């Protein structure tokens, strides 16, 4: 009997059940693994290398491959004959009745067997000698097979980054054969191999780049470069691992003191102290103690990657070692380092992705290969595809369909008709019809065996989705579509959308043309602000061309309808509705309205060359025909200064640091999961060591019962908050201890390693906080910083519980729910002053004295410390916002007095409402908003709108 689902079924003893999967790394539960035989058919590097070596030798030296194959076939035939003779002898021995010597047939067979055996032995000896010669000749071609094998596995790993990055071995082998045929020939073998390797490496880069998103192209080149150098043993793997992971210091008690604490942050010093442990970096700490000024000059350089290093380090460091120093001290410059590393080791063409040539793609494709557009927000490839069909003479036979509910039968009919008649069939938005994808998969499979019309092409478009069929992605040619980068490129594209009749249709031409320019600039700024991440928008919105087209129509109609320019109506309809329809965050809406107020006002029309940003290059040009506006746009700079958006140069540094983080996280996800860590220490040993260290640091639980008993006499709102916080932290610490104990048992083989334990293992190894530990409160800190932060949080509540007195100055960041704490403060004030809690709001005064001079709590409200200011600096003397210093990404705010006041008036002039967020992800996550409270700060010499564009905000915790 066999259990199938919930039924028990009888089965034949001969019954066998085979299942195959196209998943490259399927994960089966222990229950399935124990009941089935799992055969791994995935190709390994050595196996692929041997296969590719056979291909290259067969192409380059067919004589060698023939010589190798011929003896193999001959020996196999003779061995087969030998087996047959042995069977015959056994049969005759079995059938012989009398003397064995009298049986002539048996004697002859024995004689033949003997001769054949001798022949096989001789042939084997000859073939062994020949094989040695052939193998020696074939070995000359091994470097090309090795390179091709490495590159395939780099390609294969890309699938871990994005589900749409899938590549088939068959297509790759075809590409390799094409490289053999097209690369430059040479009579010298070494030169020939070098030519082939160079040609094929670039062919792989070119072939892959058209299917990669812009943000992954540099990463792909870097991964190729690192793997090629690793195979050639030209890279120190301990140093490379440090480059990816950085230095993790869990316990700072035994750490050397930072001699440059005035300008060098704790995270950078952690990196330096850990780097000291690497063989080639002994003495780096001493260098910082001896030459702090020289290191500071290097640290503050605009391009530290090219600046000379202090002391003997300038001559002692190779390129990778310089990159380690940049990674440790100036992470914002890592992508520049990575680019020059690729240029120096592979060549500059590997940092210049080729432009997508659709005509070339059609020529590279066949009737059997689907052409797949991988979509990104705000871009629709349909118009460029229609243009291509017109230039290819296929306009009359181009059929497109947007997939969705009920469209499947039409799509099937279109494909079958296209196969017969030679049409181009375009199925858009496949991600909206995922249930039909298995049927599409079968239709594409049929194309491989059918003989479609030679002009038939199947075009598909889909947003990245893990359920998109892998086999279609592997057989197809993938192309990514992305919006242009930069204000200039975006404005150029928008002006190209506007036709001459459209430009002329409004009767109030002087107003329309200037405000159309404002609208184009407005649209481009909104899109490009996304590059500043959280300093740009709290949520990345997908503004698109239809928002612009609708707004342009509104502009034209309303200018015609009214004699006076209806500013309020225009601002409301454009920013409030057309674009504002996307915006869900209140602070983002404030930013949107700030931009629209700047760009849609009387001065735009009355002031000649009205400046649309603080950068003088960006202004409303002189009135003229459509071509004059296009000409002005083409003269704008290719690279936008941050000031063009109203941002500070530090915002660029911040976004570059985030890019670096994403680069490292992605590269780490591509690292093999089995290799030993540096110094021969295994992954398991390293994780056990880190886990033991964390376990040691986690404090004991706070005594909840005893605290509750002491506080029962005074059930004030603040005491209720304290008890709730104690409960949450105790539960978190118990969860950490339990999971660390289970992990240790799992590594030792005492319990089953569940999926959850595997995740915890991987997170600890990579220095990240396991997701199950983040349920109490959200954080973006790496594991070491998070552990230290947790100890400080528990300390605050332990002290409060022991003394049964609230602290004089509260560290609000230590609360898991700071909104609950602030409500409790309001409730306390309401009871004390006998007023309704609903009538209370906050008044804020930033202290000008140091914390040591604050001796007791305020009469009303609370003192709050530990908030960080992002997107601005703070002048303590005058208590005003000022511009941040270069490289100063955040600054610690002085203590702030949060005072509840009754019936507060509106925000005073010259005050900036700074949103305060729980952690750097301003949009929030895990079902919790990040926004806590809006704090009023004096705007100083600048207007509040200036700080709105800067993205200035308060943060309760950082990501380091």
Secondary structure, DSSP 8 states (H G I E B T S, - for coil): -EEETTEEE---TT---------TT----HHHHHHS--------HHHHHHHHHHHHHHHH-HHHHHHHHHHHHHHHHHHHHHHHHHHHHHHHHHH--S-GGG-HHHHHHHHHHHHHHHHHHHHHHHHHHHHHHHHHHHHTTHHHHHHHHHHHHHHHHGGGT-TT----HHHHHHHHHHHHHHS---SSHHHHHHHHHHHHHHHHHHHHHTTS-HHHHHHHHHHHHHHHHHHTT-S-HHHHHHHHH----S--TTS---TTTTTS-HHHHHHHHHHTTSGGGTTHHHHHHH-HHHHHHHHT-TTTTTS--STTHHHH--HHHHHHHHHHH-GGGHHHHHHHHHHHHT-GGGGS-----HHHHHHH--TTS-EEEEE-TT--THHHHHHHHHHTT-GGGEEEEE--TT-HHHHHHHHHHHHHHT-EEEEE-GGG-GGGHHHHHHHHHHHHHS---TT-EEEEEEE--TTS-HHHHHHSEEEE-----SHHHHHHHHHHHS-HHHHH--S-HHHHHHHHHHHHHHHHHHHHGGGGGGGT-SS-----HHHHHHHHHHHHHHHHH-SS--HHHHHIIIIIIIITTT---HHHHHHHHHHHHHHSSHHHHHSTT-BSSSSTT-B---S--HHHHHHHHHTS-SS--GGGGT--HHHHHHHHHHHHHHHHHHHHHTS-SSS--GGG--HHHHHHHHHHHHHHHS-----HHHHHHHHTT---HHHHHHHHHHHHHHHHHHHHHHHHHHHHHHHTTSS---HHHHHHHHHHHHT---GGGGGSS-----HHHHHHHHHHHHHHHHHHHHHTS--SEEEGGG-S-HHHHHHHHHHHHHHHHT--GGGEEEEEEE--S-GGG--S--SSSEEEE--EEESSEEETTTTEEE---TT--EEE---EEEEEEES--S--TTEEEEEEESSS-TT-BTTB--EEEEEEEE-TTS-HHHHHHHT-EEESS---
